[in-house]
């Protein structure tokens, strides 16, 4: 865990995220190389993937900045109906209205800055944004990996207990398929992700 003052949190919405896209893409590439995503990212892919947040005026990014103003963590969200079809389709198929949901995308924190409460704060900030938008629920998805996956590090534990403690429930009937290039692959391959959801009552 890093010493020093806690990071400063900066909220940016919609097109305001533009200047931060390279830094956010770099964080995603570095953090998602880790298990379970094993993501072999590149800057061009990141620019395309993150452009959805620039196009949605209702998107939000929360950036965690160190004392020198460098991003050491970030999280993003936007209404599910503004996301790609691959993420909306499981909800439509299950008879759920995507317009009711805030989609919680990545939460990435550099390893040396973990354990300082950023993960919990990222959830709180995004949920507050969803309430401001008048949405009633939030959803995110996590990649499915078998327990005997050869790249699984010794002692690795999923975040299921953390997510459950925040009020989210795993929804095995809600699954998305999304492709990315995994470490060791020569091209993208489809990955299955399972959603977790929470509905709040204000």
C-alpha positions in Angstrom: 0.0 0.0 0.0 1.3 3.5 -0.9 2.1 5.9 1.9 1.3 9.6 1.8 -1.9 11.7 1.6 -5.1 10.1 0.2 -5.6 10.6 -3.5 -7.8 13.5 -4.7 -11.0 12.4 -6.5 -12.0 14.3 -9.6 -15.4 13.7 -11.3 -15.7 14.4 -15.0 -18.8 13.9 -17.2 -19.4 13.1 -20.8 -17.1 14.9 -23.3 -15.1 16.3 -20.3 -13.4 12.9 -20.1 -11.6 13.6 -23.4 -8.3 14.8 -22.1 -8.1 11.9 -19.7 -8.7 9.1 -22.2 -5.0 8.3 -22.7 -4.4 8.0 -18.9 -7.6 6.0 -18.4 -6.7 3.7 -21.2 -3.2 3.2 -19.7 -4.7 2.3 -16.4 -7.1 -0.2 -17.9 -4.3 -1.8 -19.9 -2.0 -2.2 -16.8 -4.6 -3.4 -14.3 -6.6 -5.7 -16.7 -3.5 -7.6 -17.6 -3.9 -9.2 -14.2 -6.1 -12.2 -13.6 -9.0 -12.8 -14.2 -9.2 -10.5 -17.3 -5.7 -11.3 -18.7 -6.3 -8.4 -21.2 -3.7 -7.8 -23.9 -4.6 -4.2 -24.5 -3.4 -1.4 -26.8 -4.0 2.3 -27.0 -6.0 2.2 -30.3 -8.4 -0.4 -28.9 -8.8 1.7 -25.7 -9.6 4.9 -27.6 -12.4 3.1 -29.5 -13.8 1.3 -26.4 -13.8 4.4 -24.2 -15.4 6.7 -26.9 -18.8 5.6 -25.7 -18.3 7.7 -22.6 -17.5 10.8 -24.7 -20.7 10.3 -26.7 -23.0 9.9 -23.7 -23.6 13.2 -21.8 -24.9 11.2 -18.9 -21.6 9.3 -18.4 -19.4 9.8 -15.4 -15.7 9.1 -14.6 -14.2 9.4 -11.2 -10.4 9.8 -11.3 -8.1 9.2 -8.3 -5.1 11.5 -8.6 -1.9 11.4 -6.6 -0.2 14.5 -5.1 1.4 15.2 -8.5 -1.9 15.0 -10.3 -1.3 11.6 -11.9 -4.2 9.2 -12.2 -3.6 6.1 -9.9 -7.1 4.8 -10.2 -10.4 5.4 -12.1 -13.9 4.2 -12.5 -16.6 4.9 -15.0 -20.4 4.5 -15.5 -23.2 5.5 -17.8 -26.9 4.6 -18.3 -27.1 1.0 -19.6 -29.3 2.2 -22.5 -26.3 4.2 -23.7 -24.0 1.2 -23.7 -23.2 -1.3 -26.4 -25.8 -3.8 -27.5 -23.8 -6.6 -26.1 -24.4 -5.3 -22.6 -28.1 -4.3 -23.1 -29.2 -7.5 -24.8 -29.2 -9.8 -21.7 -31.5 -7.5 -19.8 -33.9 -7.2 -22.8 -34.0 -11.0 -23.1 -34.8 -11.3 -19.4 -37.6 -8.8 -19.6 -35.8 -6.1 -17.8 -35.8 -2.5 -18.9 -32.2 -1.2 -19.6 -33.5 2.3 -19.0 -33.8 1.6 -15.3 -30.1 0.6 -14.9 -26.8 2.5 -14.4 -24.0 0.4 -15.9 -21.0 0.3 -13.7 -18.0 -0.3 -16.0 -14.4 -0.5 -14.9 -12.9 0.2 -11.5 -9.1 0.1 -11.8 -6.6 1.0 -9.1 -2.8 0.5 -9.4 -1.6 -2.3 -7.1 0.4 -0.1 -4.8 -2.6 2.1 -4.1 -5.1 -0.6 -3.2 -6.5 -1.2 0.3 -7.2 2.5 0.9 -11.0 2.4 0.4 -11.1 3.6 -3.2 -13.2 0.6 -4.4 -15.9 1.4 -1.9 -15.8 5.1 -2.7 -16.0 4.4 -6.4 -19.2 2.4 -6.0 -20.7 5.2 -3.8 -19.9 7.9 -6.3 -21.3 6.0 -9.2 -24.5 5.1 -7.3 -25.0 8.7 -6.4 -24.7 9.6 -10.0 -27.3 7.0 -10.9 -29.7 8.5 -8.3 -29.2 12.0 -9.7 -30.1 10.6 -13.1 -33.3 9.2 -11.7 -32.3 5.5 -12.2 -33.4 2.8 -9.8 -30.8 0.1 -10.2 -27.1 -0.5 -11.0 -25.4 -3.4 -12.8 -21.9 -4.5 -13.6 -20.4 -7.7 -15.0 -17.4 -9.8 -14.1 -15.6 -12.3 -16.4 -16.3 -16.0 -15.8 -13.2 -18.1 -15.1 -13.1 -21.8 -14.0 -11.6 -22.4 -10.5 -8.8 -24.5 -12.1 -7.8 -21.9 -14.7 -4.1 -22.3 -15.3 -3.4 -18.5 -14.9 -5.1 -18.2 -11.6 -2.5 -17.0 -9.0 -2.1 -18.9 -5.8 -4.2 -17.4 -3.1 -6.3 -15.4 -5.5 -9.8 -14.7 -4.2 -12.8 -13.3 -6.2 -14.4 -10.1 -5.1 -17.8 -11.7 -4.6 -17.9 -11.1 -0.8 -17.0 -7.4 -1.3 -19.7 -7.0 -3.9 -22.3 -8.8 -1.8 -21.5 -6.6 1.1 -22.3 -3.6 -1.0 -25.8 -5.0 -1.7 -25.2 -6.6 -5.1 -26.5 -10.0 -6.1 -25.0 -12.2 -8.8 -27.5 -12.9 -11.6 -26.5 -16.0 -13.5 -29.4 -15.6 -15.9 -27.8 -12.3 -17.1 -24.8 -13.0 -19.1 -23.0 -11.0 -21.8 -20.4 -12.2 -24.4 -17.7 -9.7 -25.2 -14.4 -10.2 -27.2 -10.9 -9.1 -26.3 -7.4 -10.2 -26.9 -6.1 -12.3 -24.0 -2.5 -12.6 -23.1 -1.0 -15.3 -25.3 -3.7 -15.0 -28.0 -3.0 -13.9 -31.5 -6.5 -12.4 -32.0 -9.6 -11.5 -30.0 -11.8 -14.3 -28.6 -15.2 -14.2 -27.0 -15.4 -14.1 -23.2 -18.5 -14.7 -21.0 -19.3 -12.2 -18.2 -22.0 -12.5 -15.6 -23.9 -9.5 -14.2 -24.4 -8.4 -10.7 -27.3 -6.0 -9.9 -28.6 -3.9 -7.1 -31.8 -1.9 -6.8 -32.1 0.9 -4.3 -35.2 2.4 -2.7 -35.2 6.1 -2.0 
